[in-house]
Amino acid sequence: MGEVVNLRTVKKQAARKAARSVADVNAAKHGRTKAERELEKARAEKAARELDGHRRETE
């Protein structure tokens, strides 16, 4: 005789697997690596510092 299987659990596992594959595709399409995010953040901070350095002081 075969093994007893809980169909609800099998359905949930299949749904998780499908969702995970969709998420992987979206992450590859739209996601950025940690290094890319940090590089963009560093560039933005540098640009802000340079812009602040060019401001005139008014009283």
Secondary structure, DSSP 8 states (H G I E B T S, - for coil): ------HHHHHHHHHHHHHHHHHHHHHHHH---HHHHHHHHHHHHHHHHHHHHT-----
